Amino acid sequence: MSVPVDLERLAETLTEYRFAYLLSTGDDLRPHAVLVMPRLHDGQLHVHGPGRRTSAHVDTRPAIALIWPPAHETGYSLIVDGEATVHADVLTVAPSRAVLHRSAAPDAAASPGPCESDCVELHAATPST
């Protein structure tokens, strides 16, 4: 299920992170991780010079994940799922889900929802009817 991502909040959150790991999947179904510096532009994330292997993976399996590690051990990782394309040496990702994630403290109560850790979804509010 695709949850609309709050792009304004994502743009604000990205200022707190320096780099990300881009995860793609090859024909052998093994994950491939590379360090990247994505930039948000017009609602999409752009990665310049994604590399031959990543580009080939995206051509056949466009579903990717980007993970920005926290600056500190107790901080949140930012995880963005999306669909990627590559054109003219630029990988473009249309975000479909974004979440801030960290392990819950051992004595913390379980958080509501599907995440058993400390998660904050960065999704757009659905209009009320």
C-alpha positions as CSV (number, residue, x, y, z in Angstrom):
1,M,0.0,0.0,0.0
2,S,1.3,3.4,-0.9
3,V,0.9,6.2,1.7
4,P,1.3,9.7,0.4
5,V,4.5,11.2,1.8
6,D,4.5,14.6,3.4
7,L,7.2,16.1,1.1
8,E,7.4,19.3,3.0
9,R,8.2,17.4,6.2
10,L,10.6,15.1,4.3
11,A,12.5,18.1,3.0
12,E,12.8,19.6,6.5
13,T,13.9,16.2,7.9
14,L,16.6,15.7,5.2
15,T,18.5,18.8,6.5
16,E,19.4,16.7,9.6
17,Y,21.2,14.0,7.6
18,R,24.4,14.0,5.6
19,F,24.2,10.8,3.4
20,A,22.2,7.7,2.7
21,Y,22.5,4.1,1.7
22,L,20.6,3.2,-1.4
23,L,19.4,-0.4,-1.4
24,S,18.6,-2.1,-4.7
25,T,18.0,-5.8,-5.7
26,G,19.7,-7.7,-8.4
27,D,18.6,-10.6,-10.5
28,D,20.1,-12.9,-7.9
29,L,17.7,-11.3,-5.4
30,R,20.6,-10.2,-3.2
31,P,20.6,-6.6,-1.8
32,H,23.1,-4.1,-3.1
33,A,24.0,-1.1,-0.9
34,V,25.8,2.0,-2.0
35,L,26.5,5.3,-0.2
36,V,24.7,8.2,-2.0
37,M,23.9,11.9,-1.4
38,P,20.2,12.3,-2.5
39,R,18.7,15.7,-3.0
40,L,14.9,16.4,-3.0
41,H,13.7,18.4,-6.0
42,D,10.1,18.8,-7.2
43,G,8.9,16.0,-5.0
44,Q,11.5,13.4,-6.0
45,L,14.8,12.4,-4.7
46,H,17.8,12.7,-7.2
47,V,21.0,10.8,-7.0
48,H,23.8,11.7,-9.5
49,G,26.0,9.0,-10.8
50,P,24.3,5.9,-9.3
51,G,26.8,3.4,-10.8
52,R,26.4,0.6,-13.3
53,R,25.2,-2.1,-10.9
54,T,22.6,0.1,-9.2
55,S,21.4,1.4,-12.6
56,A,21.0,-2.2,-13.9
57,H,19.1,-3.3,-10.8
58,V,16.7,-0.3,-11.1
59,D,16.0,-1.2,-14.8
60,T,14.6,-4.6,-13.8
61,R,13.5,-4.0,-10.2
62,P,12.6,-0.3,-9.6
63,A,11.5,-0.7,-6.0
64,I,14.4,0.7,-3.8
65,A,15.0,1.9,-0.3
66,L,17.1,4.8,1.0
67,I,18.4,4.7,4.6
68,W,19.9,7.7,6.3
69,P,21.7,6.6,9.4
70,P,21.3,8.7,12.6
71,A,24.0,11.1,13.6
72,H,24.0,9.7,17.2
73,E,23.3,6.2,18.6
74,T,20.0,7.2,20.1
75,G,18.8,9.2,17.0
76,Y,16.4,8.1,14.3
77,S,17.3,6.6,11.0
78,L,15.3,8.0,8.1
79,I,14.0,5.3,5.7
80,V,12.4,6.1,2.4
81,D,10.9,3.5,0.1
82,G,10.1,4.4,-3.5
83,E,10.2,3.6,-7.2
84,A,13.3,4.5,-9.1
85,T,14.2,5.3,-12.7
86,V,17.6,6.2,-14.3
87,H,18.0,8.7,-17.1
88,A,21.2,10.5,-18.2
89,D,23.2,9.3,-15.2
90,V,20.6,10.5,-12.6
91,L,18.6,8.1,-10.5
92,T,15.2,9.6,-9.6
93,V,13.1,8.2,-6.8
94,A,9.4,8.8,-6.3
95,P,8.9,8.4,-2.6
96,S,6.0,6.1,-1.5
97,R,6.8,5.8,2.2
98,A,9.0,7.7,4.6
99,V,9.5,6.9,8.3
100,L,11.8,7.9,11.1
101,H,12.9,4.7,12.9
102,R,14.8,3.7,16.0
103,S,14.7,0.7,18.3
104,A,12.4,1.2,21.3
105,A,14.0,1.4,24.7
106,P,13.9,-2.0,26.5
107,D,11.5,-0.6,29.1
108,A,9.3,1.3,26.7
109,A,5.6,0.4,26.1
110,A,4.8,-0.9,22.7
111,S,4.0,1.8,20.2
112,P,0.6,1.8,18.5
113,G,0.4,0.6,15.0
114,P,2.4,-2.0,13.0
115,C,5.9,-0.8,14.2
116,E,7.1,-2.5,17.3
117,S,10.0,0.1,17.6
118,D,9.9,3.9,17.9
119,C,8.6,5.0,14.5
120,V,7.3,8.3,13.1
121,E,5.6,8.1,9.7
122,L,6.2,11.1,7.5
123,H,2.9,10.8,5.6
124,A,0.6,13.4,4.3
125,A,-2.6,13.8,6.2
126,T,-5.6,12.2,4.5
127,P,-8.4,14.7,3.9
128,S,-11.4,14.2,6.2
129,T,-14.8,13.7,4.7
